[in-house]
Amino acid sequence: AYFSCKLNPAERNYDIGNRELLAVKLALDEWRHWLEGARQPFLVWTDHKNLEYIRTAKRLNPRQARWALFFDRFNFTLSYRPGSKNIKPDALSRQYQQDCRSTEVPGTTTIVPPVLVLGANRWALERRVKSAVSGTVPIPDGCPPNCLFVPSSLRPAVLKWGHSSRLACHPEMTRTAFLVAQRFWWPTMSSDIRAFVSSCPVCASAKVPRTPAAGLLQPLPIPSRPWSHIAMDFITGLPRSRGNTVILTIVDRFSKLVHAVPLQKLPSAKQLAEIVARHVFRLHGLPENITSDRGPQFVAAFWREFCKLLGITVSLSSGFHPQTNGQVERFNQDLETTLRAMCSKNPPTWSS
C-alpha cells in the first residue's frame, strides 16, 4: 500500500521533528481500519532517530500531546532506520525532476518485477499522439508531467477512447475526465469532455436520469410588518418533562420573535388551531400567511378551512426540502442545541 498527501500552509511551518511525527500520525490515520485494535504489535520504520523517544518524553507541546493520545489507540513500536536502508520511502519522498535522465545500474533490483514492467500497457492512441506532436506542434505551458499534449486533430479520438471504448464503458463526466487526464492533456480538456459526454447518444438512450429536474425557485415574500407572516414547526423526540414531549415553534418572519409552546404530544388540526389562537392571534392579531411543512396537522381539511375563514393563506414547503421553511428550521436547531447543552445532566428538566 502507498499513501501520500500535501502539507497545508500551517503544517509547512512545522520543524523537521514535528513533520516526521505528522507523517506517522497521517499514515496511522489512513490505515487505522487495519491497524487499530490489532492483537499483534506492528513496527513503524522512520529515518528520524528522535522519534524513537517520543513515547518516553517528559515534556510535550499541546500538538504532540494530542497526537500522543491518538497514538495510544495503536500497538506499535517506532524503530530508527537510516535513509540509506529505507530505500523505497526515501525514493518516493523525493521531488520528481522531469528533465533528469534515469541511469540503470547493473545488478539493481527493481520494486516492480521485470515481467510486469515489460507487460505495461502501451495504447496505440498514445503512439499516434506522440508521432503527431514530435517536433512539429509546440507544447503550451501548463502541460502536467507524464501527460501527452493532444493536438486538436486527435482530441475526438482521445475523447472516444476515454468514454466510448470497451475499457471505459461510457462512464459519467468525472470518471471520463479521470481516465483521460491520466495520460493526456490539452487546455480545454474539461469543457470538451463535458460537451462530449453530455452529447453521447448511447448514454442518452441507455442510462436512466438520476437527478430530478430542478423547478423554478421562488423566494418567500418579504413581510412589511410584524406578525403578518409567520412560520411554524414542531420539535419532537424530547424526553418527557412535566408531561411534555413536543415543542411547537412559531416564528415571526419580520421581527424574528419566537413563541415556543411545550405540548404533551403532537396536536390534531383542531387542537393546533386552538393553540395558535391562544398564543398568537390573541396577542398579535391575525397574520396574512402561515408557512409550514407538510405535517398531517397542516394539510388537514380542518386546518385549511380554519385559515380560509380567517382570511389566512397557507403555504406548504416543498416535499423533502426543509430549506423552504429555513427560518423556523434554523431556530429549531439552535433551540435543540441550547436545551441539549443546558439540560445535559438532567434532560427531563428542559421545560422547567
N, C-alpha and C positions, 0 to 999 in steps of 0.2 A: 504494500500500500504506500501511497505517496500523498503528502499534504504540504501545501504552502499557502501563504497569504501575504498581503501587502500591509505594512505597518501604517497606521493612521498618523496624522501630524503629531499628536501627543506622544505616541509610542516611539517616534523617531528621536525624541529628546531624551529617552532613557539612556543611562550609561550602559556599557557593554555587559555588565553583570546582570542588570535587570532585563536587558534584551534577551540574553541567553535563557534566563529563567522564564521569560514570557514565552519563548519558543516551546519550552517543556509544558507550560500551562496550556497553550493552544493545542498542542498535539494530544495531550490527555483529554482535553475537552472534545476534540474531533473524534477520537476513538473511544470515548467513555463507554459506549454500549458494548464494547468488547472487554474493556479493562476494569471498569468499576465493578466491584464485588467479586473479582476473580479470586479463586481459592489459592492458586499458586502465585507467588510473587514474580514480578517481571522486572527487567533491567532496562534502565534508560542510560544510553551512552551519550556523553557530552564531551566536547573538546575544551570546555571551560572548567578548569580544575576547582575553582572556588565554589562551584555549585555542589560539590560533594559535602560541604559543611553547612548547607542552608538549613537542614533539619536540626542541627545542633547549635545553631547560632542563638546567642542570648538576647541580642537586640535586633529587631526587625522594624523597618519603616511600615507605615499603615498599609501600603500596597502589598508589601511582602507578607504582612500578617494575614491579609485577605487571601492571598494565594496559598499560604500555608494551610489555612482551613480547607481550601479546595483540595490540596494535595493529600490531606488526611483521609479522603474518600478512596484512595488508591493504595494498593500494597505493592510498592516498587522501591527500587534502590537506584540511586544515582551513581554512576561509575565514570571515571575520567578515562578518555581515550584520545590520544593525540590526533591532530588533524591529519598527520601523515598516514595513520592507520584507519582513520574514519573516512575512507575514500569516497564512498557513494554520497553521503550527505554533504561532504565538503565540496564535491564537484557540482552538485545540484544547487548549492547556495551561491555559486559564483555568477556574476553578471555575464550574460551572453554577449559575445562580441561577434557581430555579423561578418566583419572583414577578416577575422582570423582564419587561418588555414590549418585544418586538423592534420596532424602527422601521426602515422601509425608506427608504433614501436614494436619490433619483433618480440614475440613471446608474451604480449599483453593479453589479459583475459577481459573480454567484454561483458557488460552487465547482461545484455540480451544474447542468447545463444546465436551463433552464426547462421544456423538454419533459418531462424526467424528473421534475421536481418536480410538474408538473400530472398526470403519469400515475401518481403514487404510489397504492398500494392503499388503498382505504377499504372495509373489510368492513362488510357490513350488520349484523353482530353488534355491531360497535363502536357503531354508531348506536343500536341497541337498548339497550345498556348505558348509553350517555350519557344517553339520554332517561329511563331508569329511575332514575338517581341524581341527575338535575338538580334540585337544591334540595329534594328530599324525603327522601333517605336520607343520614344522617350518615356521613362517611367516617372510619373509625377511624385511629388513629395507626399509623405504620409502613408506610403505603402508599408504595411507591417512586415517584419522579418518572417521568413519562411512562407510567405504568400506570393503567389504569382499575380502580376498585374495583367488584367484581361482587356485586350482591345475591344472596341465596340463591335467589331465584326463577329467575335466569338462569344459575346455575352449571352445571346439567346441559347447557344448550345450549353453554356455553363448553367444557366437557369433551368434548362430542361434536365440536365444531369442532376442538379441538386433537388429537383422537385418531382420530375416525372419518370425518372429511371427506376429500375427494379430495386436498386439499392435504397432509394429514398421512399418510394411507395406513397407519393403525394402527401407529405406532411403539411402541417399548418405553417404560417409565416415564420414563427420563431425558430422552429426546427429546420426549416429550409435555409434560413439565414445562417444557422449554426453550421450546417453541412457545407455550405458554400464558403463561409469565412474560414474554415479550417485550411483551405488550400488556395483560395483565390481572393482577389480584392480589386475594386475599382471605385472611384469617388462616389458614384450614385448607386451603389450596390443596394442599400436599404430600400430606397424608393423603387428601384427596378424589381426587387424581389416582391415587394408589396403589390405592385401592379401585376406581376406575372401570376402570383398565387391567387389574387382576387379575380383574375380573368380566366382561370383554368377551367375549361368546360367539364373535365372529368370530376373535379371537386364539386362543381356546381350541381352536377347530376347525381353523384354518388353519395355525397355527405348530407347529413341532416343538420340544419342550422340549430345551434345550441343556445344562442343568445337571443332573447326576445327583443323585438324592435322597441326602441325607446319612444314613448309618447311625447307630445309637446308639453314641456314642463311649464306650469303656471304658478307664479308666486302667490302666496296668500295676500289678500288686500291689507293695506296698512290702515289700522284704526285711526279715527280722527278724534276720539275722546275716550276717557277711561270707561271700562266695563261695557263698551259697545260690542266687542268681540272677545269671547272667552274660549279657552281650550280646557278639556277635561280628560282625565285618565285615572286608572286605578293602579295602586301598588299592592300586590298580593304576595302570599307565601310568607307572611311575617309570623313570628311566634306569638301565641296568644298573650295579650296584655290587657287586663281588665275586661276580658271578653272580646277584645277587638283583634282582628287578624288582617284587616284591609284598610287602606288609606285612599280616600278619594281626593285627588288634587285638582283644583280649579284655578287656572292662571288667567289673569287679565293681560291680553296681548299688548295693550297700550302702556300701562304703568308697571307691568311685571309683578303686580301684587298677587299673592297666592293665598288661597284658603285650602288647608289640609284638614280633612274631616275623617277621623277614625271611625271605622264601621266594624260590626261584628262579622259580617260576611258580605259577599257581593250582592248588591241590592237588585231587585227586579226593576223593570222600567217604571212602574208606579212609585215604588219607594225612592228611586232616583229623582223623580220629579218632585217629590215632597222634600227631599234633602236639598236640592238646588234652590227651590223656592224659599226654604228657610234660611239657608246660609248665603245666598247670592241675591236673589230677586228682592228679598225683604230689605237688604242693606244697600244695594247699588242700583236697583231698578232692573227693567227688562233689557237684555242685550239684543243686538241685531243678529248676531251669528254665534253659533256654538260649533266648535271644531272638536272632533273626537275620532277614535279609531272605530273599527267595525265590530266592537263587542256586542253581545246579544242585547244588552240594555239599550244601546244607541241605535240599533237597527230595528227594534221592536215597533210594531204599529202604534202602540200606546204612546211611546215617546215622540214619534213623528207627529201624531195628531195633537199631542200636548203642545209641542213647539209651534205647530201650524196655527192653533187657536190663539196663541200669544203673539203671533207675528214674528216668530224667530225662525231664521233659516238654519238648516242643519247641514254641516259639511263633514263628510266622512273621508278619512285618509285613504290613500291607495292601499290595496292589499299587499302585505309583506313589504311595506315601505314606511316604517315608523318615522322617517325623516319629515314626512308631511306635517306631522304634529310634533316637530322637533323641540319647540319651546317647552312644552309640558314634559316631554321625554327627558330633556336635559335636567329640568328641575327634579324629576323623579330620581335620576342618577345621583344628583347632589344630596337629596334627602336621604336616600338609602345609604350613601357613604357616611353621612353625618350620624345617622342612627347606629350604623354598624360600629363606628368609632366610639361614640359616647356610651353605648349600651353593651359594649363587648363583654364586660364582666357579668352583666345581668340582663340578658336580652329581653325578658318579659316585662321590663320597665319602660319600654320605648314610648308608650302612650301616657306616661305619668307627667 
